[in-house]
Amino acid sequence: MKSITTRNTLRVIILIVVASVVIGPLLAAFFGGFKGNSELRTNPLWLPDSWDAGNYIGILMDGNFWRYLGNSFFISLMTVFLTLVVGAAAAYVFSQIRFFGAKMILSYLLLGLMFPFAAAILPLFIKVRDLGLLDTYWAVILPQTAFGLSLAILLFKAFFDQLPKELFEAAYVDGCSYLRFFWSFTLPLSTPILATVGVFVFVQSWNNFLLPLVVLNDRSIYTWPLGMMQFQGEYLTQWNMILAFVTLTIIPAVIFFLAAQKYIVAGLTGGSVKG
């Protein structure tokens, strides 16, 4: 009994430490938005001496903030949609259909997990330029979708492999085609993994800075990470405004994650145990 109590106490302590490491920077950014630049230099981490909400109000009243937020929403949601549709369809093929070279093609697609995004930024810029997509939403959406497919296919296939084979056999006997089975049976049963992949792709797209920086020059289609640069000048950086801006822009991603967290756990564990 004593060993169990000790083990639980250690577990709680470890969880508190891990939670502090994660939540600490978020709280520091939140508090920093209420401070001035001078106070940030002397008191960067603790509560502000006086709570001045002017930074937050100024950002919320700025039309550019909502434009950047809308651009990020559109790009992220389109990336999620394309990744889910293409990734689920490709994983379904590898899971349900046997054909020559399937394992080789799947292994080739999964190599994308080992390929760093930054290493491809120059050839990616050249290809986007040649396609005439610079300064468009698709210059960000399509590359993000392509780089997100490896993880999406891996997770989808692991989940689809656990679906009962008898279900497809019964549907096939009744004359159900592969495509109809995919839309009518597989996708409705795959809500957990759809939410899991969707959250991963959304958060990655929402926080992407390098790709929009390279392919977007038109300020009207800037995403929020690029919009944050308006507070950085040649001689002065408004760190208090940057922290307030970051705090406001990560709220949608946090809400999206909290709303889908139960599906994330179910999706990640759905393909781990053979049913």
N, C-alpha and C positions, 0 to 999 in steps of 0.2 A: 504493500500500500504506500509506503514511504517513497519507494523508487518511482512509482507512478506519479505521485505528487511532485517529486523533483523533476521528472521528465516533463510534465505539463508546465511547470514553472519556467524551465529552460526554454521550452517552445514559445511561451508567451514573451519572454525576454527577447528572443531572437526575432520574433515577429514585430515587436515594438521597435527594435533597432532598424530592421529593414524598412518598416513603414516610415520611420523618421528620415531615413536616407532619401526616400522617394518624395515624401510630403514636404520636407524641409525646404528644398529649393523653390517649390511652388509657393509656400508661405512667404519666403523671402522676396519673391517677385511680387506677390500681392501687396505686402507691406511697403515695398519699395515704390509702388505706384502712388502712395500717399505722401512721399517725401520729396524734398527738393534735392538738387544735385549736391549741394554742400553737405546736407545731412547724410546723404548716401556715402560720402567719403568717410565720415566719422562714425556712422551707425548703419552699416549696410545690411545687417541681418536681423536686428531686433525691432521691436515695435517703434513706430514713429513718435517723435516728441509731440507733434500736433497732427491730427488727422485732416489732411487737406484733400478733398475729393476733386479738386479742380482738374487734375491730370485726366482722370477717368471721364469726367463730364466733357472736357474739351475733345477727347477722342470720340466719344459717343455722339457729339454734336457735329463732328466732321463728316461730310458726305463721302470723302475718300475712303474712310474706314469701312463704311457699309458697301462701297463698291469693291474694295479688296476682298471683303468677306464673301460677297456674292460670287465673285470670280472663283475663289477657292472652293466654295460650295459646289458650283457647277462643274469645275474640273474634277473634284474629288468624287462626286456622285456619278459622273459619266465614266470615270476610271473604274469605280466599283461595279457599275452595271456591265461594262464590257468585259471586265475580268471575270465576273461571275458567269456570264453567258458563255464566253469562249472557254474558260477554264473548266466549267462543269461539263460542257459538251465534249471537250477533249478527254477529260478523265473518264467520262462514261464510255467512250470508245475503247480506251485502254482496259477498262474494267469488264466490259460485257462482250466485246468482240475480239475474237482471236484471228490474227492475220500475221503474215510473214513480216518480220522486222519490227514487231510491236515493242519488244523490250529494248531494242537498239534506239528506236525513235524516242521512247520514254526516257531512256538514260541521257540522250542528247538534250532533251528539253530540260531535264533536271540539272544539267550542267550550269544552267543559269543561276542556280543558288550559289555557285562558287565564283561567279564573275562579278567583280565589284563595279558598281554603277559609275563611279568616277572615272574608271579606266576607259569607258566607252563614250565619254562626253564629247570628245573631239569628232570622231567619226559620226556620232549621233547628230551633232550640230550640222555637219556637212550634208548628211542625208536629209535632214529636215529642211535645210536651205534649198537643196536640189528639188525637193518636192513642193517648194513654194509655200511652206506652212509656217514660216517664221512670223512672229507676232500674231498668232492665232491660238485659240484654245487647244486645237488638235496637236499643236507642237508639243504640248505637255501631256495631253491625255493619252495619245497613242504610245509614246515611249514608256510611260508609267504602266500602261496595261501590259506591254510586252515584257517588262522586267518583273511584273507581279505574277505572270502566268506560271512560272516554275513552282513557286510555293503553293499557288492555288491548285494546280494539277496534282501535286503531291498530297495535299490534304483531302481534296475531293476523291481521289482514287482510293486512299486508305478508308474513307467512309463508305464509298460505293461497294468496296469489296466485302463489307460486312452486311450488306442488304441480303435478305433471303433469296437464294437462287430459285427456290420453288415459286416465288412470286412471279418472276419473269417467265419461267416455264409454263405456268398456268395462263399467263397473259398471251404468250406466244401460241399456245394451243387454241386459244379463242380468236386468233387472227390479229393480235396486236403487233404492230411493227415496232422496230427499235426506236424510231423517232417518237411515236405516240407513247410508248412506255416511258421514255425519258421525260416528256412533258407532263404526262398524266399521273405517273407513279413515282419516278425517281426524285424529281424536284420537290413535290409536296412532302416526301419523307425526309428531305435533306435540309430542313429549316435550320437545325443547329450548325451544320458545317457552312451553310450559306451565310449565316450571321457571323461565324468565326472569320471566314475569309473576308467578308465585307468590312468588318472592323479593322482587320490588319491592313487591308488595302486603303481604306479611308484615312486612317491615321498616318500611314506612310505618305500618301498623296497630300494630305493637309499640311504636313510639316516639311514637304520637299522645298528646298531652297536653291540647290545648285542648278537643276534643270530649268526652272523658270528664269533664273538669272541669266542663263546662256541664250535662251531662245526667245525671250520676251524683251522688247524695247519700248513698246507702247504702254505708257503708264495707265491707260484706261483698262487694260486687261491684266494688270499686276495682281498677283496673289498676295495674301497677307504677309508672308515672309519678306517679300520685296517691298511692300508698303511700309514695313518697319524701318527701312533704310532712310525714310524721309526725316527721321530724327537724328541722323548722323551727318554732321557737316564737316567742312574741311578743318575747322579749328575747335569745334565744340560738339560733343555728343550728349544728347539729352537722355541720360540713362533712366531717369525717373519716368519719362514718357515712354521709353522703350519697354520698361517693366510693366507699366500700365497697359500698353498695347498688347504685349504678350499675354498678360493675365486675361484680358478680354477675349483674345482670339483662341486660347486653348479651351475655353469653356465649352464650345460646341463639341469638340473632340472628346472631352471628358464625359459630357452628357451622353453622347453616342455610345461610348464604351460602357458606361454604367447601365444604359438601357438594354444592352445586348450581352451583358457579362454572363448570365446564366446559360445563354446559347453557346458562348465561347467555350465554357467548360464542357458542355455536352458534346460540342463538335470536336474538340481536341481529344476527348476520351472515347469518342464513338468508334474510332478506327484502331484503338490500342488493344482491345480485348477481342479475341475471336469468339463470336457468338454462335 
